[in-house]
Amino acid sequence: MQDEPKQPQEVKAKRTAKNSVFLDLFQDKKNLLKLYKALHPEDTDATEDKLDIVTIDNVLTDNLYNDLGIMVSGNKLLLLLEAQSSWTVNILIRILLYLAQSYHEYFERTSQSLYKSKKVKMPKPELYIIYTGNKGRKPDIISLSKEFFDGADIDIEIKAKVIYESNKDNIINEYIIFCKIFNEQVKAHGMTKRAVTETIRICKDRNILKQYLSSKEVEVVTIMMSLFDDEQIMRTYEKDLKRETERETAERMIRKGKMTLEEIADYIPSLSFDELKELEAEVMQLA
């Protein structure tokens, strides 16, 4: 008896799809310059030659797909950016470690010793978080002292500016919209190639990262696609996606005002009463 031919396994999108695109997008110096000018529009003399990517490979974390370091010559700036879709203030710890490692490598590249009496020269740091979720009541700046030490005067401080979706016409905002469109397509089609190709089609139609997606469409699809051998990763992603959908449902129910928070909590038991109170405050603020 002949063995039945194996059915081809469906290729699914990478869990880090958006993060990989983030890094690939800014490997192009033209896009890197657009990114820098979005952050520093006052620097009219900026050119591609003044920008260098200094992203490091390992810094005590297990996922650096969305970390980007930019050294700006002339202005002596070190820009560190991280794009994230899930809100967590733990990113401040990652930034702290990333910044320390970036400076360590900078001193090595410039042959400066920390053990000599001569004061070293170092670029000024600028820290950014590109958040691709909804802003709600989230702050524009997060700090280590406030988030972890109740605002106490501590001996080391890290502050990062948070960038959300806005009405600004720049490449950062386009990337955020790209991520949101991808999330919508995953909800509609699952973690499949169709979700990826639909994301690219919609973005090109809406002039979102159009030049990048048109010139590198095959590469972008390749970046965003991978087999999921680890079922736990897939289950975790689906759980996160389900939770996001439940929060959106709860938000709609709060907006209608026909149910109390206690009733909504009974309807959506995965959300705690405290989470619903926080969501209600966000809805009221945006009303």
C-alpha positions as CSV (number, residue, x, y, z in Angstrom):
1,M,0.0,0.0,0.0
2,Q,1.4,3.3,-1.1
3,D,1.9,6.1,1.5
4,E,-0.5,8.9,0.9
5,P,1.3,12.0,-0.3
6,K,1.9,14.6,2.4
7,Q,-0.2,17.7,2.2
8,P,2.0,20.8,1.9
9,Q,2.1,22.7,5.2
10,E,0.6,26.2,5.0
11,V,3.3,28.9,5.3
12,K,2.4,31.2,8.1
13,A,3.6,34.8,8.9
14,K,6.5,35.3,11.3
15,R,5.6,36.4,14.8
16,T,8.2,39.1,14.3
17,A,7.0,40.1,10.9
18,K,6.4,43.8,11.6
19,N,9.7,44.1,13.5
20,S,11.6,42.5,10.6
21,V,10.1,45.0,8.2
22,F,11.0,47.8,10.5
23,L,14.7,46.9,10.4
24,D,14.7,46.1,6.7
25,L,12.9,49.3,5.8
26,F,15.6,51.5,7.3
27,Q,18.6,49.6,5.9
28,D,18.0,51.9,2.9
29,K,19.8,55.1,3.5
30,K,17.1,57.1,1.7
31,N,14.5,55.8,4.2
32,L,17.0,56.3,7.1
33,L,17.3,59.9,6.1
34,K,13.5,60.3,6.0
35,L,13.3,58.8,9.5
36,Y,16.0,61.2,10.9
37,K,14.3,64.2,9.3
38,A,11.0,63.1,10.8
39,L,12.7,63.4,14.2
40,H,14.8,66.4,13.4
41,P,13.1,68.5,10.7
42,E,15.2,71.5,11.8
43,D,18.4,69.8,10.5
44,T,18.1,71.0,6.9
45,D,21.8,70.1,6.2
46,A,21.3,66.3,6.9
47,T,22.4,63.9,4.2
48,E,22.6,60.2,3.9
49,D,26.4,60.3,4.3
50,K,26.0,61.6,7.9
51,L,23.9,58.6,9.0
52,D,25.2,55.2,10.0
53,I,23.3,52.3,11.4
54,V,25.0,51.0,14.6
55,T,22.4,48.4,15.6
56,I,24.1,45.7,17.6
57,D,23.4,41.9,17.4
58,N,23.1,40.9,21.0
59,V,22.5,42.8,24.2
60,L,21.1,40.5,26.9
61,T,17.7,40.1,25.1
62,D,16.1,37.4,23.0
63,N,14.6,39.6,20.3
64,L,16.3,42.5,18.6
65,Y,14.4,42.5,15.3
66,N,12.9,45.9,16.1
67,D,15.9,47.7,17.6
68,L,17.6,50.4,15.5
69,G,20.6,52.5,16.4
70,I,21.6,55.5,14.3
71,M,24.8,57.5,14.7
72,V,24.7,61.0,13.3
73,S,28.1,62.5,12.5
74,G,28.6,66.2,12.8
75,N,25.8,66.6,15.4
76,K,27.3,63.8,17.5
77,L,24.0,62.2,18.2
78,L,23.2,58.6,19.0
79,L,19.6,57.8,18.3
80,L,18.1,54.5,19.6
81,L,14.7,53.5,18.5
82,E,12.6,50.4,19.2
83,A,9.2,49.6,17.6
84,Q,6.8,47.6,19.7
85,S,3.2,46.5,19.3
86,S,2.5,45.5,23.0
87,W,2.8,48.1,25.7
88,T,5.3,47.4,28.4
89,V,7.5,49.8,30.5
90,N,10.0,47.0,30.7
91,I,11.3,48.4,27.4
92,L,13.1,51.0,29.5
93,I,15.3,48.3,30.9
94,R,16.1,47.0,27.4
95,I,16.9,50.5,26.3
96,L,19.2,51.0,29.3
97,L,21.2,47.8,28.5
98,Y,21.1,48.6,24.8
99,L,22.5,52.1,25.4
100,A,25.3,50.9,27.6
101,Q,26.3,48.3,25.0
102,S,26.1,50.9,22.2
103,Y,28.4,53.2,24.1
104,H,30.8,50.4,24.9
105,E,31.1,49.6,21.2
106,Y,31.4,53.3,20.3
107,F,34.4,53.7,22.7
108,E,36.1,50.7,21.1
109,R,35.5,51.9,17.6
110,T,36.9,55.3,18.4
111,S,39.9,53.9,20.4
112,Q,38.9,55.7,23.6
113,S,39.9,54.3,27.0
114,L,37.7,54.7,30.0
115,Y,40.8,54.0,32.3
116,K,42.8,57.0,31.3
117,S,42.5,60.5,32.9
118,K,41.5,62.2,29.6
119,K,37.8,62.7,29.4
120,V,36.2,60.6,26.6
121,K,34.0,62.2,24.0
122,M,30.6,60.6,23.5
123,P,27.5,61.3,21.3
124,K,24.4,62.7,22.9
125,P,21.7,60.0,23.2
126,E,18.1,60.3,22.0
127,L,15.7,57.5,22.9
128,Y,12.5,56.7,21.1
129,I,9.7,54.1,21.2
130,I,7.6,53.7,18.2
131,Y,4.3,52.3,19.5
132,T,2.1,50.7,16.9
133,G,-0.9,50.1,19.2
134,N,-3.6,52.6,20.2
135,K,-2.4,55.5,22.5
136,G,-5.3,55.7,24.9
137,R,-4.0,57.4,28.1
138,K,-0.5,56.3,27.5
139,P,2.2,59.0,28.1
140,D,4.3,60.8,25.6
141,I,7.4,60.2,27.7
142,I,8.2,57.3,30.0
143,S,11.0,57.3,32.6
144,L,12.8,54.7,34.7
145,S,12.3,56.7,37.9
146,K,8.6,57.2,37.4
147,E,7.7,53.7,36.2
148,F,9.9,51.7,38.6
149,F,10.7,53.9,41.6
150,D,7.5,56.0,42.0
151,G,9.3,59.1,40.8
152,A,12.1,59.0,43.3
153,D,15.3,60.8,42.7
154,I,17.5,57.9,41.6
155,D,21.1,57.8,40.7
156,I,20.5,56.7,37.1
157,E,17.7,57.9,34.8
158,I,16.4,56.8,31.4
159,K,13.7,58.7,29.5
160,A,12.2,57.7,26.2
161,K,9.9,59.6,23.9
162,V,6.9,57.6,22.7
163,I,5.7,58.1,19.1
164,Y,2.1,57.1,18.3
165,E,0.0,57.2,15.2
166,S,-0.7,60.8,14.2
167,N,-1.8,62.9,11.2
168,K,1.8,63.6,10.4
169,D,2.9,62.8,6.8
170,N,6.2,61.0,7.5
171,I,7.8,57.5,7.2
172,I,7.4,56.8,10.9
173,N,3.6,57.3,10.8
174,E,3.4,55.2,7.6
175,Y,5.2,52.3,9.4
176,I,2.7,52.5,12.3
177,I,-0.2,52.4,9.9
178,F,1.4,49.5,8.1
179,C,1.5,47.6,11.4
180,K,-2.2,48.3,12.1
181,I,-3.3,47.2,8.7
182,F,-1.3,44.0,9.1
183,N,-3.1,43.3,12.5
184,E,-6.4,43.8,10.8
185,Q,-5.5,41.4,8.0
186,V,-4.3,38.8,10.5
187,K,-7.6,39.0,12.3
188,A,-9.4,38.5,9.0
189,H,-7.2,35.8,7.5
190,G,-5.0,34.4,10.3
191,M,-1.2,34.2,10.2
192,T,-1.2,33.3,6.5
193,K,0.4,34.5,3.3
194,R,-2.9,36.1,2.3
195,A,-2.7,38.4,5.4
196,V,0.7,39.5,4.2
197,T,-0.2,40.0,0.5
198,E,-3.4,41.8,1.5
199,T,-1.4,44.1,3.8
200,I,1.0,45.0,1.0
201,R,-1.9,45.6,-1.5
202,I,-3.8,47.8,0.9
203,C,-0.8,49.8,1.8
204,K,0.2,50.4,-1.8
205,D,-3.3,51.5,-2.6
206,R,-3.3,53.9,0.3
207,N,0.2,55.2,-0.5
208,I,1.6,53.7,2.7
209,L,5.3,52.8,2.3
210,K,4.4,52.5,-1.4
211,Q,7.9,53.0,-2.8
212,Y,9.5,50.5,-0.4
213,L,6.7,47.9,-0.9
214,S,6.6,48.3,-4.7
215,S,10.4,48.0,-5.1
216,K,10.9,45.1,-2.7
217,E,7.6,43.3,-2.6
218,V,9.1,39.8,-3.1
219,E,11.6,40.4,-0.4
220,V,9.0,41.8,2.0
221,V,6.8,38.8,1.5
222,T,9.8,36.6,2.2
223,I,10.7,38.6,5.3
224,M,7.2,38.2,6.7
225,M,6.8,34.5,6.0
226,S,8.1,31.6,7.9
227,L,7.0,28.2,9.1
228,F,5.9,28.0,12.7
229,D,7.6,25.0,14.2
230,D,7.0,26.1,17.7
231,E,3.2,25.7,18.3
232,Q,3.6,27.5,21.7
233,I,4.6,30.7,19.9
234,M,1.6,30.5,17.7
235,R,-0.8,29.9,20.6
236,T,0.7,32.8,22.5
237,Y,0.2,35.1,19.5
238,E,-3.4,33.9,19.0
239,K,-4.0,34.5,22.7
240,D,-2.7,38.1,22.5
241,L,-4.8,38.7,19.4
242,K,-7.9,37.3,21.1
243,R,-7.3,39.6,24.1
244,E,-6.9,42.6,21.9
245,T,-10.2,41.8,20.2
246,E,-11.9,41.4,23.7
247,R,-10.6,44.8,24.7
248,E,-12.0,46.3,21.6
249,T,-15.4,44.6,22.3
250,A,-15.3,45.9,25.9
251,E,-14.5,49.4,24.6
252,R,-17.5,49.4,22.3
253,M,-19.8,48.2,25.1
254,I,-18.5,51.0,27.4
255,R,-19.1,53.6,24.6
256,K,-22.7,52.5,24.2
257,G,-23.2,52.8,28.0
258,K,-26.0,50.2,28.2
259,M,-24.1,47.9,30.6
260,T,-22.3,48.4,33.9
261,L,-18.6,47.5,34.2
262,E,-19.7,44.6,36.4
263,E,-22.0,43.3,33.7
264,I,-19.2,43.7,31.1
265,A,-16.8,41.8,33.4
266,D,-19.3,38.9,33.5
267,Y,-19.6,39.0,29.7
268,I,-15.8,39.2,29.2
269,P,-14.2,37.4,32.2
270,S,-10.7,37.6,30.8
271,L,-10.6,41.3,31.6
272,S,-10.4,42.2,35.2
273,F,-12.5,44.9,36.8
274,D,-9.5,47.1,37.2
275,E,-8.6,46.8,33.5
276,L,-12.2,47.7,32.6
277,K,-12.0,50.8,34.9
278,E,-8.8,51.8,33.1
279,L,-10.4,51.2,29.7
280,E,-13.4,53.3,30.8
281,A,-11.2,56.1,31.8
282,E,-9.5,56.0,28.3
283,V,-12.9,56.1,26.6
284,M,-14.1,59.0,28.7
285,Q,-10.9,60.9,27.9
286,L,-11.2,60.4,24.2
287,A,-15.0,61.2,24.2
